[in-house]
Structures are given as C-alpha cells and as structure tokens.
C-alpha cells in the first residue's frame, strides 16, 4: 500500500508525461486467498481494459534493493487437493475385521511421490507435497476415515493436468487395492506467474535507471505462488522482486510467512521508482 500510494503521488505530479491512463490496484487477500480474481470478477480490469500490468513483491532474502527482472516463468501455479479415505473401523485387536483408513492413506502419501519421479518429464518441473494427514481418535481403534491435504506446484497447464489426473488415479487405485473408497477434491489456486518478454524488457530498462547494473539480477524460477498471475494472464506485463534485507539482523533475513519476518523500509523508494517508471515508459513519457 505504501508503494502504491507513492506511485500515485509521483504520477499525479507528472501527468503531462503520460499519454494514457494508469490504474492503481490495491489488492486485498493476495496469493491463495484469491483477491486478484475477486477484483477482476468485480470489474477492476474493465472500462478501460489495461494493455499491460506491472507489479512487484519485496523479498526479504535478497540483498537490499537488488531487483530481479526476467522474462518467462517467475513463480509457479499453486493448487491444492484433499483426499478423504473411507474404510471400516474397528478394534485394534481385530484388524482382520477392518479396512484401515490410516494405512490406506499412508500408502497414498507414498505413492503420490512417484508422480514427479516417474510421470513428469525430467525436463519439466513439478512439486507434490502432502502437508496434513488426519486420522483416528484413539490408540486402540482402527480408524474408518482419513483425510490428507496437499499442494501441487507447476509451471505449465499440461504438467498441472497430468499431476491432477495421476492424483485421482493413484488415490482410487490404492483404495481399490485395500477395499476402501475415497473422494478426491482438486482446488485451483494461483496460476503460474509468467512475465511477457516485452514487459520484462521494458522493466529491465526502467530498473537500469533506478539501481546500478550490478543490482539487477535473474534467479531460477521458484515454486511459490502469487495471484498477480491473474492480472498478467489478462494484461501481459512484468512482475519483479525487490530485495528488502540488509543482512545485518536475522529478522531481516527471515522468510515471508514467518513470525520473525521484517523488511528494510529503504526498499520502498526503489519500489515506487520502478512502478512509476514502468508507467511512464509504457505510456511513452
């Protein structure tokens, strides 16, 4: 919000350099909460429709004011799944009379790891992670139900669809082997964040005027997700990272979504200059 307000103030002072209109989007509920898509559905990209979108994300693990600008994939699509296994509960002393949902779910967790190892091409990238497995209420009771949840991260729709299909096939196949049943729910999250070549080239030029050349970098694409992708899919542009750690304290090096997260506020003017500069450069100022 602070950077957005700074961009608004700066552009308002230089209206005569803008041969067009600029929309400033202050988005709530970022990433998996789906704020971008909710705003799009409410018409944020209508009347007029933007031709390009530019944004940035501070990054506490990058040196202060280092700017990451690159074409192509930056961050992955991040989707979720829930598998609910139904078995037959019973006493721990009589397992032969049960269908152990905990055992079945455990086998599914192990089998899911074969998707990336044996189904996804080695030249592609995907991650399948199981984050929770909940089952049972007592040590001496074999559970009738188990629920596991996880995430799928990928860069291409083809790989995404392959992984979704294999999750369903594996879950149903393992359940059939043990005589259990299951329901598989796939939840689409953030699409992959892909920077357009033209947008990255423009932002590269802007960054070169804001920070020294040695502070402009490229990185390997990361498997985290960001719903700025919803805007980029409709208005191709560029999403950049700005370093926010000076390395002096452990707190400033803590990752995002961490109780010790903090950032160096000296990156704020850099963020303002990058986004305001992108608007001026795109609109022919």
N, C-alpha and C positions, 0 to 999 in steps of 0.2 A: 504494500500500500504506500509506504514511504517513497519508494522509487517511482511508482505510478503518479503520485502527486507531484513529485519533482519534474517528471516528464511533462505533465500537463502545464505546470507553471512555465517551464522553459519554452515549450512550443507556443504557448499563448503570447509570449514576448516576441516570437519570430514568425508570426502568422504570414507575413509577406513573403517568406521563403517557401511556403507550402502551396504547391499547385494541386491541391486536392484536399480531402478531408481525412482526419485521423480519429479513429475510435479507440478510446482507452477502456480496457476491460478490467474491472476489479472483481476477480472471481473468488467466490467462497467455495468451500468444500472441494479442495483440489484432489487430484490423484484418484484413489479408489472410490471416493465419495461421489464422484461424477458431477461435480459442479459445472464443468465446461459444457457437457451435453445438456444439462438442465438449462443453462443460459442460452444455448443455441436453440433449443426447443421453444424457449420464450421469445426468440426473435432477435437476439443480440447481433446476429450477422445479417439482419435484414435492413433495408431502407437507410443507407445503401449497403450493398454487399461488399465487404472488403476484398481487394485484389490480392492482398498478401497479409501475413500475420508474423509478428516478431515478438519474442519473449525471452526471458532469462530466468535462471534459477541460481541462487547463490549456492556455493558448495564449500562446506567447512573443511574439507580435506584437501583443497587446493590452496597453494600459496596466495597471499593477499593480492587481489586484483589481477591474477592470471585469468585470461579469457580463453575459453575453449570454444572454437568455431570450426565446424566441419560439415561437409555435405554428406547426405545419406543417413543411415541409422545412427541415432544417438542413444536412445533408450528403448527398451523392449515393450511389447504388449504384455500386460499383466492381467491374467484371468484367474478365476477361482473355480474350485469344484468341491462338492460334498458327496460322499458315498455312504449310504445308510444300508447296513447289512442286517438282514433278519434271519435268525437261526431258530433254535429251540433251546430254551433254558432248562436248567435242572441242577441237581445237587452235584457238588464236586466229586462225591464218592461214586457217582454213577454216570461217567462221561459217555458211556455207550448208548445212553438213552437221550443224548442231547445232540444238537448241532451248534458247536461252539462259535458264536459270532466273533469273539475276540480272536480266536485262532484264524478264522477266515479273513478278518480284517487285516491281521498281521501278514498273512500271505499276500494279500492285495498290495500292501505297502511295499513289500519286497519286489513283487512282480512289476509294479509301476516303474521301478528304476531301470527296467530293461527297455523302456520306450526310447530314452535318449541314447542308450548304449547300442541298441540293435535295430531301431526303427527309423530314427532321424539320421539323415545323411551326415557323415563326418564333416562335410564342408558347410553344413548349416549349424545353427545354434538353437538350443532349447534347454530349459531347466524345468524339471518336475519336482516339486517339493511337497512333502506331506508335513503339515505343521501340527495337527492335533489328531489324536485317536482316543475316543472316549468310549468306555465300555465297562459294564459291570457295576455292582453296588456292594458286593461282599466277597471276601476272600474264598469262601467255600461254596459260592454259587457260580455256575457256568452261565454266562450271560446270553440272553436271547437277542440282543441288539448291540450293534457297534456303529459308531459314526466317526468317519475320518474326513478331514478337510485339508485342502492343499491349494497350491498355486501352480500355474503354468505360465512360463515366460518364453516369448519367441519374437522373431523379427519379421517373419513372412506369414501371410494368410495360409499358404499351403502347409507349412510346418504346424501352424496353430491347429488347422483342421485335422491333420494327421494325429497329433497328440490327443486331441479330444476324442477322436474315434477309437484310438487304442486304449484310452482310459476306460471307455464303456465296454469294449471287448474284453479287456483283462478282468475288470470287476465282475462282469457277468460270467465269464469263463471260470474264474476261481470259485465263485459262488456255486455254479453248477457242479463243479468237482466235489464240493463238500455237502451238497444238498441244501444249500442256503439260497436266499434270494436277495436282491439289492435294488436300490434306486440310485441313479447317478444324476446329479444336478450340475450342469456347467453354467458358470456365471461369467459373462463377458465383462471385462474391466476396461482398462485404458488400452487403446490401440498403440502400436509402435510409434515412437516419435522419430519421424523421418524428415530431415532438412532438405529442402529443394536446393539444387545446385546453384541456381540464380540467387536465391536468398542467402545462401552461405557465402557466395562471392561478394554480395553487397555488404554483408555484415563483417566480412574479413576486411574490406576497405574501411569501414567505419571504425573497427577495432584498432586498425593501424594508426588512426588519428587520435585515439584515446589513450592507448598504452604503448610502451616500447615494443618493438618487434619481438624481442625475446620473451615477452609475457603473453604472446599469442601461441596457443598450443592446440594439439589434437590428442585425443585419447581413444582407447579401444571402446567400442560401444558397451554400455552397461545394461544389466538385466533388470534394473529398476524401472518402474513405470511412471508415467506423467500424462495427465489428460490434456495438456497443451496440444497433444496429438490430434484431438478432435478439431481444434481450430486449424492446424496445419493441413489436415486432410481436406478442408474446405477452402482454405486460403493459403496456398503454399508459401512458405517463408523460411524462417530460421529461428531455432531455439538455442541459446548459448548458456554456458556456465560461467560464473564469475567467482573466483577464489575469495574466500572470506576468512581465512586463517592466517595469522602472522606467525604461528608456530611457537609463540612464547609460553603458552599455557596448554595444559592437557585439555581444558574445557574448550578452547578454540579449535582443537583438533578432533573433538568428539563428532561422531557421525550424526546425521539427521535422525529424527525419531529416537533420540537418546535423552535421558533425564539430565545429562550434563551438557547438552547442546548449547552452544553460544556462537556468535559470529562477530567479526570485526566490522564495526559500522563504517570504517573507512572505505568499504567497498560500495557504499550507497551512491556517492557521486559518479563512480565508474558506471554503475548500472543505469543511472539517469542519462549519462552522456551516450551510452551505447544505444538505448532505445530511442532517445530523441534524435540521435544521429541517423538511425535507421529510417525514421520517418522522413527526415529532411532529404536523405539520399534517395529514397524510393520515389518521393514526390518531386524530384528534380530541382531541389534547392541548391 
